[in-house]
Every structure is written in C-alpha cells, then in structure tokens.
Amino acid sequence: MSSSSLKQVNHSWLNTLPLLVLPPLLWAGNFVVGRAVRNDIPPMTLSFGRWVIALLIILPFAWKLMQRDWRLYWQHRWLVMGTGIVGVASFNTLIYAGLHSTTTNNALLLNSCIPVLIVMIGCAFYRQKLQFMQLLGLSISLIGVLTIILHGDVSRLLQLAFNPGDVLVFTAMVCWAFYTLWVKAIPTSINRTGLMGAQIIIAILCLLPFCLWELSTGAQIVWRTESILALAYVGILPSVVAYLLYTFAVARVGPVRAGLSIHLMPVFGVLLSALFLNEAIHSYHLIGISAIAIGLLLSNRK
C-alpha cells in the first residue's frame, strides 16, 4: 500500500472513530447523570423533561417528515404507539427510577443483557427457533444476569431478596428488547427522524400524567446548577446528538460494526461512575459481565 493510500485509510478511520466512540460514551453518561441527580429530580419528571427538550430540538427537522408520513403512522399505529410507550417512555423512566436504589455499574452491566433478551422474547412470542449453541449461550448469559442482580449471593434467590432498583432496570431492558423487535417491523418507508419525533410526542403524552402525579405526592425538584446541567445533558446529548452520530456510524460502517460499539457502554460507565460517583467494581460484576459476553458469543455463532 502506498503512503498516500495509507494516509487516506488513516484519515477515514480518524473521521469514523468519533462516530463509534461518542454514542456509547454519551449513553453511559446518561446512566451516571441519572444516578447523580436522583435526589434532585424525581424519575418521572427527569424523563418527562428530557423528552420535552429533545422534542424541541428535533421537531424543526422532523415536522415536515411527520406531516408526510402521518397516514403511515396511522396505518401502523399499534407499532408506532407501542415503540413510543415501551422504548421511549418506559425504558428511560424505569432506568431513572431504578438508579435510586442501584448503582450505575449494575445498571450498565444489565444493559449488556439486551441481546439475550431479544433472542429469548423472539423465541417465546415470535416463533423464532433456537439451536443448541444459542440455547447454551442464553443459559450462560442468564447466569451472568442473575449474578449481577443477586450481587453474587445465591441465598438472595432462595429468599427472593432482590434489589428493587436492579429489578426496575432489568424490566427496562425487557422493554428495550420488545422495542427492538417492534421497531424492526415498522416499514423502512417511514422516515426514522420523523418516526422519532412521533415516538417522543407519544412518550411525552404518556409521561405527563405520571409527572403531575409524582409532583402532587410531594416530590420536589431541587433547582441548582448541577440539576439544570443534568437536565440539559440528558435532553440534548444522549437523546439527540448520540442518536444522530450513531445513525451516521451505521451509514458509514454498517449496522454490525456500529452495533458492536454499544459494548463500550459498560466500559465508559465504569470509568465515569468511578470518577464522578466513587462507585467500586466488585468481583460479581466481572463474573456477570464475563458470563454475558461468553453467552453472546455462543448464541451468535453461525
């Protein structure tokens, strides 16, 4: 390879690297920020405020596309509504609620079980068939998930002593698995930017009564510089910027290579939570994530 060709390859790689690294970094930051402001902004309010900010940013770009595709939204209304409720409203709200009683590390490591849940739900509800290696991989990954949820203590399973935060976060991952399966069924003729705008509007309408109920029960927002910056962060960077960068990454390197970058989330999350929240990594974290990774490799073998 000539020096000019090598320079072109290096230049292309340097241009692509931020597209692959920044989305998981910003998404990991969402978990860290959600944990950091858990005593300042109630979870329903944080989720509602996040998507209001995101809608204000994306609406100028999505409005014309939404007007163009509204008949398609109505034609596929159950999928559009389902993805908006499950993937946008429920997923993030459950994470923010779970982060009140579990650590960022636990939440991020449980995030790695989403591919396992997608396969399990696809097999249970959509008649997808499992081969032996997939079944073995799923079993090993499930052991890893239970290791994290039980904090490495099997006696918790016998006593049904689960951390409620871990259960909420795990429920959020189930919601995202359903979202992934449902969004794949939405025709590609529907523009994804417009679809995202429609999904955010559905999520805001669903979250509004819960937000008002939360505030009426005595929950309060502590307005200070940190909470304002946190709300701005979750509304702009993981909700809009990371999504756009990830879309560009898929277009440039393909969905498989771009999808692999998501596995950087626990890495970034562990570093950020140690840096900003002083959270420690325990042996059950390492055992759990290793089992999940091995299970994923086995279940994805041809």
C-alpha positions, 0 to 999 in steps of 0.5 A: 500500500502506498503512503498516500493510500495509507494516509487516506485509510488513516484519515477515514478511520480518524473521521469514523472513530468519533462516530463509534466512540461518542454514542456509547460514551454519551449513553453511559453518561446518561446512566451516571447523570441519572444516578447523580441527580436522583435526589434532585429530580424525581424519575418521572419528571427527569424523563418527562423533561428530557423528552420535552427538550429533545422534542424541541430540538428535533421537531424543526427537522422532523415536522415536515417528515411527520406531516408526510408520513402521518397516514403511515403512522396511522396505518401502523399505529399499534407499532408506532404507539407501542415503540413510543410507550415501551422504548421511549417512555418506559425504558428511560423512566424505569432506568431513572427510577431504578438508579435510586436504589442501584448503582450505575455499574449494575445498571450498565452491566444489565444493559449488556443483557439486551441481546439475550433478551431479544433472542429469548422474547423472539423465541417465546412470542415470535416463533423464532427457533433456537439451536443448541449453541444459542440455547447454551449461550442464553443459559450462560448469559442468564447466569451472568444476569442473575449474578449481577442482580443477586450481587453474587449471593445465591441465598438472595434467590432462595429468599427472593431478596432482590434489589428493587432498583436492579429489578426496575432496570432489568424490566427496562431492558425487557422493554428495550428488547420488545422495542427492538423487535417492534421497531424492526417491523415498522416499514423502512418507508417511514422516515426514522427522524420523523418516526422519532419525533412521533415516538417522543410526542407519544412518550411525552403524552404518556409521561405527563400524567405520571409527572403531575402525579409524582409532583402532587405526592410531594416530590420536589425538584431541587433547582441548582446548577448541577440539576439544570446541567443534568437536565440539559445533558440528558435532553440534548446529548444522549437523546439527540446528538448520540442518536444522530452520530450513531445513525451516521456510524451505521451509514458509514460502517454498517449496522454490525460494526456500529452495533458492536460499539454499544459494548463500550457502554459498560466500559465508559460507565465504569470509568465515569461512575468511578470518577464522578460517583466513587462507585467500586467494581466488585468481583460479581460484576466481572463474573456477570459481565464475563458470563454475558459476553461468553453467552453472546458469543455462543448464541451468535455463532453461525 
